[in-house]
């Protein structure tokens, strides 16, 4: 008789898996364990892909509104001449793509009975269009119309809705002076005409930002010949921390009061929170696979009980306890492998087409799953990360293999005389 081409343990384990069992309940439990692992892997890949897409989308949109590097003076304004000198110095630095001079100040915008607090951004449109992407998100009007002397303002679509205004309407800008409590000086009041409305689909920016011309802001706020600082756009956003550190070291001797920050520092807590949330979700959803692996233990225990006579015969033919363990580890691992592969394939397919499936479900159910007020974005994005998929697959396989150890060990302890006594 010719020997099987496969190792004996693998040959017998595969044969047991393919064979029709008289005990249909055991077969059902095996199928349930396989599907449980597949569903767990599918859900984990889909959820992590959604979180990856959420993070990437949010980061890209934030980078469209924020500068890669910001230079300002701590607790003070920069003189325009000083800002110009800084601009010339920074312009020569490698990786700096564009520079914009700006003023940033919290103010109130009023229209009729409605008033909202916003962060006013005073800019030079030609410069700012090279640094920020907000110009690409204009849905009405033109931000290039924010010329000096026009007293024009650009606001977000959410703010326009809250203030009940449209393109061409007027708003009153209200800005209290810094020493208003000591001097009882009246706040600054200035009328501005809405020249543009933008929408970036992020609640904080669509309702909390407003843009005016730099010179108009200087005149209205009494900040003649002063600015808040400079915004920098780099050729590579991921170089921002290194560039910020180098610029700070270079500029420190000339002005020790300068502050240089980058986008990773400004939003560090937010992105750390996202990473922690992703890690927690990974651990929680891995429990689904753990439950399926626990079912695999019970499945294999019943298989071992069902096959005690066969095990006894194999033992009498000279198969060692270690090789008996190998037989049932092959059988259990095969269930884990099939379940994991099925889950990976379905999970990647679902995550890759989620942007098509979710809008269809929203139309079918007449609802909207993503609230911009809660999640900062209004559309669900998905990004499949190969590293996440590999980690999930390996974790699932390891849990399935570990689940086979106890049943396989129990099979290796079957005593031939006891198992064959009543055969």
WOUR-V12721 format. One record per residue. RES is the residue in one small letter. PHI is phi in radians with two decimals (none if undefined). PSI is psi as a letter, one per 40 degrees, with the letter a starting at -180 (NA if undefined). Layout:
res=RES phi=PHI psi=PSI
res=RES phi=PHI psi=PSI
//
This chain:
res=x phi=none psi=h
res=x phi=-1.31 psi=i
res=x phi=-1.33 psi=i
res=x phi=-1.11 psi=i
res=x phi=-1.12 psi=d
res=x phi=-1.38 psi=i
res=x phi=-0.97 psi=i
res=x phi=-1.01 psi=d
res=x phi=-1.04 psi=d
res=x phi=-1.19 psi=d
res=x phi=-1.07 psi=d
res=x phi=-1.21 psi=d
res=x phi=-1.06 psi=d
res=x phi=-1.16 psi=d
res=x phi=-1.16 psi=d
res=x phi=-1.08 psi=d
res=x phi=-1.21 psi=d
res=x phi=-1.37 psi=d
res=x phi=-1.18 psi=i
res=x phi=-1.32 psi=h
res=x phi=-1.57 psi=i
res=x phi=-1.21 psi=d
res=x phi=-1.53 psi=g
res=x phi=-1.18 psi=d
res=x phi=-1.11 psi=d
res=x phi=-1.09 psi=d
res=x phi=-1.08 psi=d
res=x phi=-1.13 psi=d
res=x phi=-1.13 psi=d
res=x phi=-1.08 psi=d
res=x phi=-1.12 psi=d
res=x phi=-1.12 psi=d
res=x phi=-1.11 psi=d
res=x phi=-1.10 psi=d
res=x phi=-1.17 psi=d
res=x phi=-1.09 psi=d
res=x phi=-1.11 psi=d
res=x phi=-1.08 psi=d
res=x phi=-1.13 psi=d
res=x phi=-1.06 psi=d
res=x phi=-1.13 psi=d
res=x phi=-1.03 psi=d
res=x phi=-1.10 psi=d
res=x phi=-1.12 psi=d
res=x phi=-1.11 psi=d
res=x phi=-1.13 psi=d
res=x phi=-1.12 psi=d
res=x phi=-1.15 psi=d
res=x phi=-1.15 psi=d
res=x phi=-1.11 psi=d
res=x phi=-1.17 psi=d
res=x phi=-1.10 psi=d
res=x phi=-1.11 psi=d
res=x phi=-1.06 psi=d
res=x phi=-1.14 psi=d
res=x phi=-1.12 psi=d
res=x phi=-1.09 psi=d
res=x phi=-1.13 psi=d
res=x phi=-1.13 psi=d
res=x phi=-1.12 psi=d
res=x phi=-1.25 psi=d
res=x phi=-1.12 psi=d
res=x phi=-1.15 psi=d
res=x phi=-1.25 psi=d
res=x phi=-1.77 psi=d
res=x phi=-1.79 psi=i
res=x phi=-1.40 psi=i
res=x phi=-1.18 psi=d
res=x phi=-2.38 psi=h
res=x phi=-2.16 psi=h
res=x phi=-2.09 psi=h
res=x phi=-2.62 psi=i
res=x phi=-1.92 psi=h
res=x phi=-1.09 psi=h
res=x phi=1.01 psi=f
res=x phi=-2.82 psi=i
res=x phi=-1.76 psi=i
res=x phi=-1.59 psi=h
res=x phi=-1.16 psi=i
res=x phi=-1.03 psi=d
res=x phi=-1.14 psi=d
res=x phi=-1.18 psi=d
res=x phi=-1.12 psi=d
res=x phi=-1.17 psi=d
res=x phi=-1.12 psi=d
res=x phi=-1.09 psi=d
res=x phi=-1.04 psi=d
res=x phi=-1.15 psi=d
res=x phi=-1.20 psi=d
res=x phi=-1.23 psi=d
res=x phi=-1.03 psi=d
res=x phi=-1.43 psi=e
res=x phi=-1.35 psi=h
res=x phi=-1.07 psi=i
res=x phi=1.35 psi=e
res=x phi=-1.44 psi=h
res=x phi=-1.67 psi=d
res=x phi=-2.68 psi=i
res=x phi=-2.34 psi=h
res=x phi=-2.33 psi=h
res=x phi=-1.49 psi=h
res=x phi=-2.58 psi=i
res=x phi=-2.16 psi=h
res=x phi=-2.19 psi=h
res=x phi=-2.72 psi=h
res=x phi=-1.28 psi=h
res=x phi=-2.46 psi=i
res=x phi=-1.97 psi=i
res=x phi=-2.02 psi=h
res=x phi=-2.16 psi=h
res=x phi=-2.55 psi=h
res=x phi=1.11 psi=b
res=x phi=-1.58 psi=e
res=x phi=-1.80 psi=h
res=x phi=-2.53 psi=i
res=x phi=-2.42 psi=i
res=x phi=-1.49 psi=h
res=x phi=-2.42 psi=i
res=x phi=-1.73 psi=h
res=x phi=-1.32 psi=h
res=x phi=-2.01 psi=h
res=x phi=-1.65 psi=h
res=x phi=-2.41 psi=i
res=x phi=-1.72 psi=h
res=x phi=-0.91 psi=d
res=x phi=-1.10 psi=d
res=x phi=-1.32 psi=d
res=x phi=-1.15 psi=d
res=x phi=-1.12 psi=d
res=x phi=-1.54 psi=e
res=x phi=-1.84 psi=d
res=x phi=-2.04 psi=i
res=x phi=-1.67 psi=e
res=x phi=-1.06 psi=d
res=x phi=-1.12 psi=d
res=x phi=-1.40 psi=e
res=x phi=-1.94 psi=e
res=x phi=-1.30 psi=h
res=x phi=-1.87 psi=e
res=x phi=-2.68 psi=h
res=x phi=1.42 psi=a
res=x phi=-2.62 psi=h
res=x phi=-1.25 psi=e
res=x phi=-1.19 psi=e
res=x phi=-1.33 psi=e
res=x phi=-1.40 psi=g
res=x phi=-1.53 psi=i
res=x phi=-1.08 psi=h
res=x phi=1.55 psi=e
res=x phi=-1.43 psi=e
res=x phi=0.87 psi=f
res=x phi=-1.65 psi=i
res=x phi=-2.45 psi=i
res=x phi=-2.02 psi=h
res=x phi=-2.26 psi=i
res=x phi=-1.36 psi=i
res=x phi=-1.11 psi=d
res=x phi=-1.13 psi=d
res=x phi=-1.18 psi=d
res=x phi=-1.07 psi=d
res=x phi=-1.18 psi=d
res=x phi=-1.18 psi=d
res=x phi=-1.51 psi=e
res=x phi=1.03 psi=f
res=x phi=-2.21 psi=i
res=x phi=-2.31 psi=i
res=x phi=-1.03 psi=h
res=x phi=1.68 psi=e
res=x phi=-1.29 psi=i
res=x phi=-1.89 psi=i
res=x phi=-2.23 psi=i
res=x phi=-1.80 psi=h
res=x phi=-1.55 psi=h
res=x phi=-2.08 psi=h
res=x phi=-2.37 psi=h
res=x phi=-1.23 psi=i
res=x phi=-1.30 psi=i
res=x phi=-1.14 psi=d
res=x phi=-1.88 psi=f
res=x phi=-1.08 psi=d
res=x phi=-1.23 psi=d
res=x phi=-1.48 psi=d
res=x phi=-1.80 psi=e
res=x phi=1.01 psi=f
res=x phi=-1.25 psi=i
res=x phi=-1.16 psi=i
res=x phi=-1.20 psi=i
res=x phi=-1.26 psi=h
res=x phi=-2.16 psi=h
res=x phi=-2.55 psi=h
res=x phi=-1.49 psi=h
res=x phi=-2.24 psi=i
res=x phi=-1.80 psi=h
res=x phi=-1.25 psi=h
res=x phi=-1.78 psi=e
res=x phi=-2.73 psi=i
res=x phi=-2.24 psi=h
res=x phi=-2.07 psi=i
res=x phi=-2.53 psi=h
res=x phi=-1.92 psi=e
res=x phi=1.05 psi=f
res=x phi=-2.28 psi=h
res=x phi=-0.98 psi=d
res=x phi=-1.07 psi=d
res=x phi=-1.53 psi=d
res=x phi=-1.23 psi=d
res=x phi=-2.02 psi=e
res=x phi=-2.04 psi=e
res=x phi=-2.15 psi=i
res=x phi=-2.52 psi=i
res=x phi=-2.14 psi=h
res=x phi=-2.37 psi=i
res=x phi=-1.25 psi=i
res=x phi=-1.03 psi=d
res=x phi=-1.19 psi=d
res=x phi=-1.11 psi=d
res=x phi=-1.18 psi=d
res=x phi=-1.03 psi=d
res=x phi=-1.24 psi=d
res=x phi=-1.22 psi=d
res=x phi=-1.64 psi=e
res=x phi=1.19 psi=f
res=x phi=-1.98 psi=f
res=x phi=-1.01 psi=h
res=x phi=1.12 psi=f
res=x phi=-2.35 psi=i
res=x phi=-2.43 psi=i
res=x phi=-1.35 psi=d
res=x phi=2.92 psi=a
res=x phi=-2.13 psi=i
res=x phi=-1.94 psi=h
res=x phi=-2.09 psi=h
res=x phi=-1.88 psi=h
res=x phi=-1.76 psi=i
res=x phi=-1.23 psi=d
res=x phi=-2.44 psi=h
res=x phi=-1.09 psi=d
res=x phi=-1.32 psi=e
res=x phi=-1.51 psi=e
res=x phi=-0.96 psi=d
res=x phi=-1.04 psi=d
res=x phi=-1.18 psi=d
res=x phi=-1.10 psi=d
res=x phi=-1.07 psi=d
res=x phi=-1.15 psi=d
res=x phi=-1.12 psi=d
res=x phi=-1.12 psi=d
res=x phi=-1.07 psi=d
res=x phi=-1.13 psi=d
res=x phi=-1.27 psi=d
res=x phi=-1.55 psi=e
res=x phi=-1.07 psi=d
res=x phi=-1.15 psi=d
res=x phi=-1.31 psi=d
res=x phi=-2.62 psi=g
res=x phi=-1.21 psi=e
res=x phi=-1.61 psi=e
res=x phi=-1.24 psi=i
res=x phi=-2.06 psi=h
res=x phi=-2.18 psi=h
res=x phi=-2.22 psi=i
res=x phi=-2.24 psi=i
res=x phi=-1.14 psi=d
res=x phi=-1.21 psi=d
res=x phi=-1.32 psi=d
res=x phi=-1.17 psi=d
res=x phi=-2.01 psi=f
res=x phi=-1.06 psi=d
res=x phi=-1.11 psi=d
res=x phi=-1.12 psi=d
res=x phi=-1.28 psi=d
res=x phi=-1.13 psi=d
res=x phi=-1.10 psi=d
res=x phi=-1.10 psi=d
res=x phi=-1.14 psi=d
res=x phi=-1.11 psi=d
res=x phi=-1.08 psi=d
res=x phi=-1.13 psi=d
res=x phi=-1.13 psi=d
res=x phi=-1.13 psi=d
res=x phi=-1.09 psi=d
res=x phi=-1.07 psi=d
res=x phi=-1.13 psi=d
res=x phi=-1.10 psi=d
res=x phi=-1.28 psi=d
res=x phi=-1.11 psi=d
res=x phi=-1.13 psi=d
res=x phi=-1.09 psi=d
res=x phi=-1.16 psi=d
res=x phi=-1.11 psi=d
res=x phi=-1.11 psi=d
res=x phi=-1.11 psi=d
res=x phi=-1.15 psi=d
res=x phi=-1.12 psi=d
res=x phi=-1.11 psi=d
res=x phi=-1.11 psi=d
res=x phi=-1.06 psi=d
res=x phi=-1.13 psi=d
res=x phi=-1.06 psi=d
res=x phi=-1.21 psi=d
res=x phi=-1.08 psi=d
res=x phi=-1.20 psi=d
res=x phi=-1.12 psi=d
res=x phi=-1.06 psi=d
res=x phi=-1.08 psi=d
res=x phi=-1.19 psi=d
res=x phi=-1.85 psi=e
res=x phi=-1.02 psi=d
res=x phi=-1.14 psi=d
res=x phi=-1.10 psi=d
res=x phi=-1.09 psi=d
res=x phi=-1.07 psi=d
res=x phi=-1.12 psi=d
res=x phi=-1.09 psi=d
res=x phi=-1.11 psi=d
res=x phi=-1.17 psi=d
res=x phi=-1.43 psi=e
res=x phi=1.85 psi=e
res=x phi=-1.29 psi=h
res=x phi=-1.30 psi=i
res=x phi=-0.99 psi=d
res=x phi=-1.09 psi=d
res=x phi=-1.29 psi=d
res=x phi=-1.10 psi=d
res=x phi=-1.00 psi=d
res=x phi=-1.05 psi=d
res=x phi=-1.03 psi=d
res=x phi=-1.41 psi=d
res=x phi=-1.20 psi=d
res=x phi=-1.09 psi=d
res=x phi=-1.09 psi=d
res=x phi=-1.19 psi=d
res=x phi=-1.13 psi=d
res=x phi=-1.10 psi=d
res=x phi=-1.07 psi=d
res=x phi=-1.13 psi=d
res=x phi=-1.13 psi=d
res=x phi=-1.10 psi=d
res=x phi=-1.07 psi=d
res=x phi=-1.15 psi=d
res=x phi=-1.08 psi=d
res=x phi=-1.08 psi=d
res=x phi=-1.14 psi=d
res=x phi=-1.12 psi=d
res=x phi=-1.09 psi=d
res=x phi=-1.17 psi=d
res=x phi=-1.14 psi=d
res=x phi=-1.13 psi=d
res=x phi=-1.10 psi=d
res=x phi=-1.14 psi=d
res=x phi=-1.12 psi=d
res=x phi=-1.26 psi=d
res=x phi=-1.95 psi=e
res=x phi=-1.11 psi=d
res=x phi=-1.17 psi=e
res=x phi=-1.61 psi=d
res=x phi=-1.24 psi=d
res=x phi=-1.08 psi=d
res=x phi=-1.01 psi=d
res=x phi=-1.10 psi=d
res=x phi=-1.15 psi=d
res=x phi=-1.10 psi=d
res=x phi=-1.19 psi=d
res=x phi=-1.14 psi=d
res=x phi=-1.62 psi=e
res=x phi=0.95 psi=f
res=x phi=-2.54 psi=i
res=x phi=-2.27 psi=h
res=x phi=-1.31 psi=d
res=x phi=-1.85 psi=h
res=x phi=-1.69 psi=h
res=x phi=-1.11 psi=d
res=x phi=-1.18 psi=d
res=x phi=-1.59 psi=d
res=x phi=-1.98 psi=e
res=x phi=1.28 psi=e
res=x phi=-2.23 psi=i
res=x phi=-1.89 psi=e
res=x phi=-2.19 psi=h
res=x phi=-1.40 psi=h
res=x phi=-2.05 psi=i
res=x phi=-2.33 psi=h
res=x phi=-2.40 psi=h
res=x phi=-1.38 psi=h
res=x phi=-1.78 psi=h
res=x phi=-1.02 psi=d
res=x phi=-1.08 psi=d
res=x phi=-1.13 psi=d
res=x phi=-1.08 psi=d
res=x phi=-1.11 psi=d
res=x phi=-1.07 psi=d
res=x phi=-1.12 psi=d
res=x phi=-1.11 psi=d
res=x phi=-1.12 psi=d
res=x phi=-1.07 psi=d
res=x phi=-1.12 psi=d
res=x phi=-1.12 psi=d
res=x phi=-1.09 psi=d
res=x phi=-1.14 psi=d
res=x phi=-1.16 psi=d
res=x phi=-1.15 psi=d
res=x phi=-1.08 psi=d
res=x phi=-1.14 psi=d
res=x phi=-1.46 psi=e
res=x phi=-1.11 psi=d
res=x phi=-1.13 psi=d
res=x phi=-1.05 psi=d
res=x phi=-1.15 psi=d
res=x phi=-1.11 psi=d
res=x phi=-1.12 psi=d
res=x phi=-1.12 psi=d
res=x phi=-1.22 psi=e
res=x phi=-1.64 psi=e
res=x phi=-1.15 psi=h
res=x phi=-1.60 psi=h
res=x phi=-0.94 psi=d
res=x phi=-1.09 psi=d
res=x phi=-1.19 psi=d
res=x phi=-1.22 psi=d
res=x phi=-1.69 psi=e
res=x phi=-1.07 psi=d
res=x phi=-1.86 psi=e
res=x phi=-1.44 psi=NA
//
